[in-house]
Protein backbone atom coordinates (compact mmCIF):
# COMPACT_ATOMS: atom_id res chain seq x y z
CA UNK A 1 0.00 0.00 0.00
CA UNK A 2 1.37 3.42 -0.85
CA UNK A 3 1.33 6.22 1.65
CA UNK A 4 -0.43 9.47 0.78
CA UNK A 5 1.97 12.36 0.23
CA UNK A 6 1.28 15.92 1.42
CA UNK A 7 3.18 19.18 1.16
CA UNK A 8 4.55 20.59 4.40
CA UNK A 9 6.50 23.76 5.16
CA UNK A 10 9.20 24.00 7.83
CA UNK A 11 8.33 26.65 10.39
CA UNK A 12 10.04 27.92 13.51
CA UNK A 13 8.97 26.14 16.66
CA UNK A 14 9.44 26.95 20.33
CA UNK A 15 13.06 25.70 20.10
CA UNK A 16 12.61 23.75 23.34
CA UNK A 17 13.07 20.29 21.78
CA UNK A 18 16.54 21.28 20.53
CA UNK A 19 17.46 23.39 23.54
CA UNK A 20 18.08 26.44 21.35
CA UNK A 21 15.68 28.58 23.39
CA UNK A 22 18.10 28.51 26.35
CA UNK A 23 15.55 27.38 28.96
CA UNK A 24 17.70 26.16 31.89
CA UNK A 25 15.06 23.56 32.82
CA UNK A 26 15.92 21.66 29.64
CA UNK A 27 19.72 21.65 29.20
CA UNK A 28 20.48 20.30 25.74
CA UNK A 29 16.77 20.29 24.91
CA UNK A 30 13.78 18.15 25.78
CA UNK A 31 14.47 15.56 23.09
CA UNK A 32 17.99 14.87 24.42
CA UNK A 33 16.54 14.53 27.93
CA UNK A 34 13.78 12.17 26.73
CA UNK A 35 15.90 9.88 24.51
CA UNK A 36 17.20 7.66 27.37
CA UNK A 37 13.66 7.20 28.72
CA UNK A 38 12.33 6.13 25.32
CA UNK A 39 15.33 3.80 24.87
CA UNK A 40 14.60 2.15 28.22
CA UNK A 41 11.07 1.50 26.93
CA UNK A 42 12.28 0.03 23.62
CA UNK A 43 12.37 2.99 21.22
CA UNK A 44 15.85 3.77 19.94
CA UNK A 45 16.06 7.37 18.73
CA UNK A 46 19.85 7.44 18.37
CA UNK A 47 19.74 7.97 14.58
CA UNK A 48 17.70 11.17 14.84
CA UNK A 49 18.83 14.75 15.36
CA UNK A 50 18.19 16.03 18.91
CA UNK A 51 15.49 18.48 17.90
CA UNK A 52 12.32 18.47 15.85
CA UNK A 53 11.33 19.81 12.47
CA UNK A 54 8.10 21.73 12.88
CA UNK A 55 6.00 21.18 9.78
CA UNK A 56 3.04 23.33 8.85
CA UNK A 57 0.51 21.10 7.07
CA UNK A 58 -2.22 23.75 6.80
CA UNK A 59 -4.93 23.86 5.67
CA UNK A 60 -4.91 20.24 6.83
CA UNK A 61 -4.84 18.87 10.34
CA UNK A 62 -4.13 15.38 11.61
CA UNK A 63 -6.03 12.52 13.18
CA UNK A 64 -4.19 9.90 15.20
CA UNK A 65 -5.37 6.37 14.42
CA UNK A 66 -2.88 3.82 15.71
CA UNK A 67 0.56 5.12 16.71
CA UNK A 68 3.59 2.89 16.16
CA UNK A 69 4.56 3.65 19.80
CA UNK A 70 2.70 5.23 22.69
CA UNK A 71 4.20 5.94 26.08
CA UNK A 72 1.71 7.00 28.70
CA UNK A 73 2.52 9.19 31.69
CA UNK A 74 6.27 9.12 31.11
CA UNK A 75 8.28 10.83 33.87
CA UNK A 76 11.20 12.13 31.82
CA UNK A 77 12.04 15.23 33.86
CA UNK A 78 12.88 15.50 37.56
CA UNK A 79 10.37 18.30 38.22
CA UNK A 80 8.02 18.67 35.25
CA UNK A 81 4.82 16.55 35.18
CA UNK A 82 4.62 13.23 33.34
CA UNK A 83 3.57 13.36 29.69
CA UNK A 84 2.12 10.97 27.15
CA UNK A 85 3.89 10.62 23.78
CA UNK A 86 2.94 8.96 20.51
CA UNK A 87 5.20 8.22 17.54
CA UNK A 88 4.12 7.60 13.95
CA UNK A 89 6.05 6.29 10.95
CA UNK A 90 6.56 8.81 8.16
CA UNK A 91 8.90 9.73 5.33
CA UNK A 92 10.21 13.10 4.25
CA UNK A 93 10.94 13.59 0.57
CA UNK A 94 13.34 16.41 -0.23
CA UNK A 95 15.82 17.09 -3.03
CA UNK A 96 15.30 13.66 -4.55
CA UNK A 97 15.97 11.82 -1.31
CA UNK A 98 13.63 9.94 1.01
CA UNK A 99 14.27 10.05 4.75
CA UNK A 100 12.65 7.70 7.27
CA UNK A 101 11.34 9.87 10.12
CA UNK A 102 9.01 9.72 13.10
CA UNK A 103 6.20 12.09 13.87
CA UNK A 104 6.69 13.01 17.53
CA UNK A 105 3.47 13.87 19.32
CA UNK A 106 3.52 14.94 22.96
CA UNK A 107 -0.16 14.69 23.83
CA UNK A 108 -1.59 18.18 24.37
CA UNK A 109 -3.75 17.05 27.30
CA UNK A 110 -0.62 16.08 29.29
CA UNK A 111 1.70 18.80 28.01
CA UNK A 112 2.22 21.66 30.48
CA UNK A 113 3.33 24.29 27.93
CA UNK A 114 4.76 24.93 24.42
CA UNK A 115 1.63 23.89 22.55
CA UNK A 116 1.49 23.44 18.78
CA UNK A 117 -1.25 24.51 16.38
CA UNK A 118 -3.43 21.63 15.13
CA UNK A 119 -1.88 22.25 11.70
CA UNK A 120 1.67 21.65 12.97
CA UNK A 121 3.43 18.29 13.19
CA UNK A 122 6.75 17.77 14.96
CA UNK A 123 9.10 15.36 13.21
CA UNK A 124 12.23 13.58 14.43
CA UNK A 125 14.60 13.13 11.51
CA UNK A 126 18.25 12.45 10.88
CA UNK A 127 20.23 15.61 10.12
CA UNK A 128 19.30 16.69 6.58
CA UNK A 129 21.54 19.23 4.85
CA UNK A 130 19.93 22.15 3.10
CA UNK A 131 16.82 22.53 5.24
CA UNK A 132 15.75 25.90 6.59
CA UNK A 133 12.61 27.71 7.65
CA UNK A 134 10.09 27.98 4.81
CA UNK A 135 11.53 24.93 2.98
CA UNK A 136 8.72 22.95 1.35
CA UNK A 137 8.94 19.17 1.79
CA UNK A 138 6.77 16.25 0.89
CA UNK A 139 5.52 14.27 3.88
CA UNK A 140 4.22 10.71 3.58
CA UNK A 141 2.56 9.16 6.63
CA UNK A 142 1.54 5.55 7.23
CA UNK A 143 -2.26 5.83 6.76
CA UNK A 144 -2.88 3.02 9.26
CA UNK A 145 -1.28 5.20 11.95
CA UNK A 146 -2.31 8.80 11.16
CA UNK A 147 -4.25 10.62 8.49
CA UNK A 148 -4.25 14.23 7.37
CA UNK A 149 -7.60 15.73 6.65
CA UNK A 150 -9.42 19.00 6.25
CA UNK A 151 -10.10 20.54 9.66
CA UNK A 152 -13.76 20.80 8.62
CA UNK A 153 -13.89 17.00 8.33
CA UNK A 154 -12.85 16.38 11.95
CA UNK A 155 -15.57 15.53 14.47
N, C-alpha and C positions, 0 to 999 in steps of 0.2 A: 504494500500500500504506500502510495506517495504522500508526503506531508504537504499540506497547503503552505504556500509561501506568501509572506506579507512584507510590505515595505515598512521600515522602521528608521527613525532618525535619532542619532545620539544626542542626548541633551545633558546639561550639567545637573548633577544630583546634589545631595547634601554634603558629599565628600566625607562622610563618616565611615563608610565601608572601607575606604582606602586609608583613612587616617589623615588625609590632606586638609581637613578642616581644623586640625590642631586641638581638638577636644582632649584634655588630659585624662578623661575617664576611659578613653579608648586608644591607648598608646599603640601605634602601628595600625590602627583601624579595627573595626568590628570584625571584618572577615578574618583577619589574622588571629584575632582572639578566639573566634568560633571554630576555626579549622581543627584544632585538636579534639574538641568535643564531638564534632561530626565524625572524625576519624575513629574515635573510641566507639561510636555507634555504627560503624561500618561504611561510612561514606568518605572516600579518599578524595580530597580536593587539591592535592599537591600539584597537579598539572595546571591549575588555574592561577591567574594573576590575583593578587590580594587586594582586590577592589571590584566594583561592579561597573558594567556599562549600563547606563540608564537609557532605555530605548522608548521613545515616544511612538506609540502605535496608533495615535488618533487618526481618524475619528473612531477607531475601534476600541474596544475594551476586551478584557479576558474573562473566561469562565474556567475555573479549575474543575476538572473531572476526576482524574485519578493520578495524583502525583507519583513519580517514580519513588520518591522518598518523602516521608513526613516524620518530623521529630516534634513531639508535643511536650510543651512545658519544659524546655531545655534551659537549665541554669548554666549559662556560659560566662556570666560576669559575676564578680564577687558581691556587687551591691545592687545592680540593676535587676528588675524582675525577670522571671523566666519568660521565654517566648516560644511560640510554635513556628516551625519553618517547614515549607514544602519546596521540593526541587522537581523540575520537569525537564525532560530531554528536549533539546532544540539544536538547531544548526544555524550558524551565521554564514551568509554567502557574501563575500566582498572581494573585489579585484580578482575574480576568477578562482578564488579559493573557497573551500568549505571548511568551517571550523565547528567541531563538536563542542557544544556549550551546555550549560545548565541555567534554566531560569530559576532564580533565587527569590523565594517569596516568604519574607517574614510576615506572618499573619497580622493584619492590621488590628484585630481585636485583642492581641496580646502585646502589641508593640507600644512602648511608652511614648515615643516621639519619632520625628523624622519620617513622616508619612509621605507616601507617593500618591500621585493622581491615579485614578482608575485606568488611565490611558498610558501609564508608564509601567514597563517591565524592567526588572533588574536582572542582569545576566552575568554569570561567572564564565569567563572565557580565558584561554591562554592569551599571553601578550600578543597582540596583532599590530604589526607596524602599519603606520599610515592612517590610523584612526584619529579623529578629532571631533570636537563638538560640531554638530550639524551634518556629519557624514551620514549618508543614506546607505543602509544595508538592507539585505533581504533576510528575513527571519522565517525559518521553517520550524514548526512545533509539532511534536507527536500528537495527532488529533485524538488519540485515546486518553491522553493525559490533560490536555488543555486546548480550548478553542478560542479563537478571536472572533468577535462578533460586534455588530452595531450595538451601541449602548441602548438604543431604543428596543432591541430584541431581548434584553435581559429582564428577568422577572422582577 
